[in-house]
Amino acid sequence: MSKLEKLNNLYSEYTKVFSDREIVLGDGNIDSDLLLVGEAPGKDEVLKKKPFVGVAGKNLSEFLHILDIDRRNIYITNVIKYRLSKLNEQTGRVSNRPSTNKDIEDNIEYLLKEINIINPKIIVSLGNVPLKAVSRDMKIKIGDVHGSIKEVVIGELKYNLFPLYHPASIIYNRKLKGIYYEDLEKLKNILQLKI
């Protein structure tokens, strides 16, 4: 069975299990050496059925520009492939909500299978939730491990995991901006060596 068939089968199974949700599946070059993993899609992603568009897409574009990588050459997915939302009873508006440990646990098996199908040389986790899911360590914190290669084993395969702060985090915490750009430079050097 081809890589694409395996991925389509996995996504078909996922879509059946979470059929009542607003699902956004992974996107990009399935033969890429670089896999980016985010937390979950938001409103814009659901509308366009593609991960990392809208505000997140602008952050990603800057990220890829710094790394000198074309989006078409990488694969992008999320730990949770449906929008995590909550309803404001007073306004009637729907907004995003943070993921819970249960959300991660409900989705982790699919993410790990997806990683093994894509089989990248480097996985970049964007933020705490992808870091916890890929490393399968619910206590790990991005602040402790960002900007360095960490080896993870998924099934029988070993991967290089490079944890990064989420690109949007520098909007909310300006102090992270310098650290984030330093980490991107480290990642750029690693990518030039490994790929």
C-alpha positions as CSV (number, residue, x, y, z in Angstrom):
1,M,0.0,0.0,0.0
2,S,1.4,3.4,-0.9
3,K,2.0,6.2,1.6
4,L,-0.9,8.2,0.2
5,E,-3.3,5.2,0.5
6,K,-2.2,4.7,4.1
7,L,-2.7,8.3,4.9
8,N,-6.1,8.4,3.3
9,N,-7.2,5.2,5.2
10,L,-6.0,6.8,8.5
11,Y,-7.9,10.1,7.7
12,S,-11.0,8.1,6.7
13,E,-11.0,6.3,10.0
14,Y,-10.4,9.6,11.9
15,T,-13.3,11.3,10.0
16,K,-15.7,8.4,11.0
17,V,-14.7,8.5,14.7
18,F,-15.0,12.3,14.9
19,S,-17.8,12.7,12.4
20,D,-19.7,15.3,14.5
21,R,-16.7,17.7,14.5
22,E,-15.4,20.4,12.2
23,I,-12.4,18.5,10.9
24,V,-9.3,19.8,9.2
25,L,-6.8,17.2,8.1
26,G,-3.1,17.4,7.4
27,D,-1.9,19.2,4.3
28,G,1.3,19.4,2.1
29,N,4.0,17.2,0.6
30,I,3.6,13.7,2.1
31,D,7.2,13.0,1.1
32,S,8.6,15.9,3.0
33,D,11.6,15.6,5.4
34,L,10.0,18.3,7.6
35,L,6.7,17.8,9.5
36,L,5.2,20.7,11.4
37,V,2.7,19.9,14.2
38,G,0.3,22.5,15.7
39,E,-2.4,22.1,18.3
40,A,-5.8,22.3,16.6
41,P,-7.5,24.2,13.7
42,G,-9.4,27.4,14.4
43,K,-12.3,29.2,12.6
44,D,-10.2,30.2,9.5
45,E,-8.8,26.7,9.1
46,V,-12.3,25.1,9.3
47,L,-13.6,27.5,6.6
48,K,-10.7,26.8,4.2
49,K,-10.3,23.1,5.3
50,K,-6.5,23.6,5.6
51,P,-4.2,23.9,8.6
52,F,-2.4,27.2,9.4
53,V,-4.3,29.8,7.4
54,G,-5.7,33.1,8.5
55,V,-3.7,34.7,11.4
56,A,-1.9,31.4,12.0
57,G,-1.0,31.3,8.3
58,K,0.6,34.8,8.4
59,N,2.8,33.6,11.3
60,L,3.6,30.4,9.5
61,S,4.5,32.4,6.3
62,E,7.1,34.5,8.3
63,F,8.4,31.3,9.9
64,L,8.9,29.6,6.5
65,H,10.4,32.8,5.0
66,I,13.1,32.8,7.7
67,L,13.8,29.2,7.1
68,D,13.8,29.8,3.3
69,I,11.3,26.9,2.8
70,D,8.2,26.8,0.5
71,R,5.0,25.7,2.2
72,R,4.4,23.3,-0.7
73,N,7.6,21.4,0.3
74,I,6.5,20.5,3.9
75,Y,3.7,18.7,5.6
76,I,1.6,20.4,8.2
77,T,-0.8,18.8,10.6
78,N,-2.4,19.3,14.1
79,V,-2.5,17.0,17.1
80,I,-6.3,17.6,17.2
81,K,-7.8,17.8,13.8
82,Y,-11.1,19.4,14.7
83,R,-11.9,22.8,16.1
84,L,-11.9,23.1,19.9
85,S,-14.7,25.5,20.5
86,K,-17.0,26.9,23.2
87,L,-20.2,28.9,23.0
88,N,-20.5,32.2,24.9
89,E,-24.0,31.9,26.4
90,Q,-24.5,35.7,26.6
91,T,-23.3,36.7,23.1
92,G,-24.0,33.4,21.3
93,R,-20.6,33.6,19.7
94,V,-18.4,30.6,19.2
95,S,-14.7,30.9,20.1
96,N,-11.7,28.6,20.3
97,R,-10.9,26.9,23.6
98,P,-7.6,25.4,24.8
99,S,-7.2,21.6,24.5
100,T,-7.5,19.4,27.6
101,N,-5.4,16.3,28.4
102,K,-8.4,14.3,27.3
103,D,-8.4,16.0,23.9
104,I,-4.8,15.1,23.5
105,E,-5.3,11.5,24.6
106,D,-8.3,11.0,22.3
107,N,-6.1,12.1,19.3
108,I,-2.6,11.0,20.0
109,E,-2.9,7.5,18.5
110,Y,-3.9,9.1,15.1
111,L,-1.1,11.6,15.3
112,L,1.5,9.0,16.0
113,K,0.3,6.8,13.1
114,E,0.3,9.9,10.8
115,I,3.9,10.7,11.8
116,N,5.0,7.1,11.0
117,I,3.3,7.3,7.6
118,I,4.9,10.6,6.7
119,N,8.2,9.5,8.2
120,P,10.0,12.8,8.3
121,K,13.6,13.5,9.2
122,I,12.6,16.3,11.6
123,I,9.4,17.0,13.4
124,V,8.8,20.6,14.6
125,S,6.3,20.9,17.4
126,L,4.7,24.3,17.6
127,G,3.8,25.0,21.2
128,N,3.2,22.9,24.3
129,V,0.3,20.6,23.1
130,P,2.2,19.2,20.1
131,L,5.3,18.8,22.2
132,K,3.4,16.8,24.8
133,A,1.7,14.7,22.2
134,V,4.8,13.9,20.1
135,S,7.0,13.2,23.1
136,R,4.1,11.4,24.9
137,D,5.0,13.3,28.1
138,M,2.2,15.3,29.6
139,K,4.5,17.0,32.0
140,I,7.1,18.4,29.5
141,K,7.2,22.1,29.0
142,I,8.2,24.1,26.0
143,G,10.2,26.6,28.1
144,D,12.5,23.8,29.3
145,V,13.3,22.2,25.9
146,H,12.7,24.7,23.1
147,G,15.4,25.2,20.5
148,S,17.1,21.8,20.8
149,I,16.9,18.5,19.1
150,K,15.2,15.7,21.2
151,E,15.0,12.1,20.0
152,V,11.6,10.5,20.2
153,V,10.7,6.9,19.4
154,I,7.3,6.2,17.8
155,G,6.6,2.6,17.3
156,E,9.9,1.2,16.1
157,L,11.0,4.4,14.4
158,K,13.2,7.2,15.8
159,Y,12.6,10.8,15.0
160,N,14.4,14.1,15.6
161,L,12.0,16.5,17.4
162,F,12.7,20.2,17.5
163,P,10.3,21.9,19.9
164,L,9.5,25.6,19.1
165,Y,7.2,28.1,20.8
166,H,4.1,28.5,18.7
167,P,4.6,31.3,16.2
168,A,1.5,33.1,17.6
169,S,3.1,33.1,21.1
170,I,5.3,36.1,20.2
171,I,2.2,38.2,19.6
172,Y,1.0,37.6,23.2
173,N,4.4,37.6,24.8
174,R,6.9,40.0,23.2
175,K,9.7,38.8,25.5
176,L,9.7,35.6,23.5
177,K,10.4,37.2,20.2
178,G,14.2,37.2,20.5
179,I,14.2,33.6,21.8
180,Y,11.9,32.5,19.0
181,Y,14.1,34.0,16.3
182,E,17.2,32.5,17.9
183,D,15.5,29.1,17.8
184,L,14.6,29.5,14.2
185,E,18.2,30.2,13.3
186,K,19.2,27.0,15.1
187,L,16.5,25.1,13.2
188,K,17.7,26.6,9.9
189,N,21.2,25.3,10.6
190,I,19.9,21.9,11.6
191,L,17.8,21.6,8.4
192,Q,20.8,22.5,6.3
193,L,22.8,19.7,7.9
194,K,20.1,17.0,7.9
195,I,18.1,17.6,4.8
